[in-house]
Amino acid sequence: MPLVSAKDMLNKARKEGYAVGQFNINNLEWTKAVLTAAEEMQSPVILGVSEGAGKYMVGFNTVSAMVKAMMETLNITVPVALHLDHGSFDAAKACIEAGFSSVMFDGSHYPIDENIAKTKEIVAYAEERGISVEAEVGSIGGEEDGVTGEGEVADPEECRQIASLGITMLAAGIGNIHGKYPENWQGLDMEVLKEIGETTDKIPLVLHGGTGIPDAMVAEAISYGVSKINVNTECQIAFAEAVRGYIEADKDKVGKGFDPRKLLHPGYEAIIRVVKEKMKLFGSPGKA
């Protein structure tokens, strides 16, 4: 199956009351793990690529070619969208040209009028090519691949304005954070999320910073219209812990245990485990 826009999978999720996971990819092992888990769970999935990860993987063209070739070789039958995460205006256009099927233009750091103007231009550019678009209002707290935010809570009226521009999905800051959540985290602002869900004409909402949010809070967020949940840090931590365990057990010193294919395999398996757990939590298995 070729890459697809995220539009149909997210509209279906919004209507039926579950969420599709966006799992960020950082290399070949990450990509293979997420695709394998999605196929086994028969779940739609979104592969997220930050600008930093795109550069690390030798550019958006390389990422696009790798994902498409891997899907064909693995005979992936579930819907897969390849999505730019927290993209700049120029990066969003570059990813569309590189063959991504979905992009996020993050204009949350601009004044609302400029965010609206730039989002409209990206939507027009993407729409004629069948590409889904995510926009953001109210920055997400924390830092991810050089993108930082203070964690401002989004204004529902500004959300309504952005949602009316023809975007596919809307990311709204509601107290969520990239990376690990601090012990004094106050939780998601469900009242604001509920208001945003009611004022944006049932557009699929996006929850960034999906790592560390309590399960009950995730379920409540989905009930208010969250249809896409981003996970990255949790996979990174699981990967690092699994590889560390392999090395600390001196398995890299046995035979050809130093072979990177063996060295990284525990991390690969750990990502599959995390992705499957998250898909079950989000309710997406069997929804392909």
LINBELDA-V509356 format. One line per field, one symbol per residue. phi: phi as a letter, one per 20 degrees, with the letter a starting at -180 (. if undefined). psi: psi as a letter, one per 30 degrees, with the letter a starting at -180 (. if undefined). burial: 1 if it has 9 or more other C-alpha atoms within 8 Angstrom, else 0. A space follows every 50 residues. Layout:
phi: ???
psi: ???
burial: ???
//
This chain:
phi: .fgcfefffffffffencceeddfdcafgfffffffffffeldfbceecf ffffffemoffffgfffffffffelfdefcddcfdlefgffffffffeof dbbddedfeeggffgffffgffffffffdmdfcdcccmfefncblnedbe nfffegfffffffeenfebcecfcnfcfnfeffegenfefffgffffedd llfgeddemffnfggffffffffeofcbcecbgfffffffffffffffem ffddldffggfefefgfgfffgffffffffffnegmef
psi: klkllfeeeeeeeeefhalkkjjkkfaeeeeeeeeeeeeefhkllkjkjl eeeeeeggleeeeeeeeeeeeeefhkflkkkjkkkhkleeeeeeeeffgl fklkjjgfflleeeeeeeeeeeeeeeefggklkklkkjlklakjhfjllf hkkkkeeeeeeefgfglelkkkkhglkkakklfgkflkjfeeeeeeefgg hgkklkjlhfkfkkeeeeeeeefgfkfkkkkeeeeeeeeeeeeeeeefgg fffkbhffkfeeefeeeeeeeeeeeeeeeeefgfkgg.
burial: 10111110111011001111111111000111111111101111111111 10111010111111011101110001011111111111101111110101 11111111000001110111011011100011111111111110000110 11110101111110101111111111111010000000100111111011 01111111111010001110111111111111111101111110011000 11000011000111111111111111011101111001
//
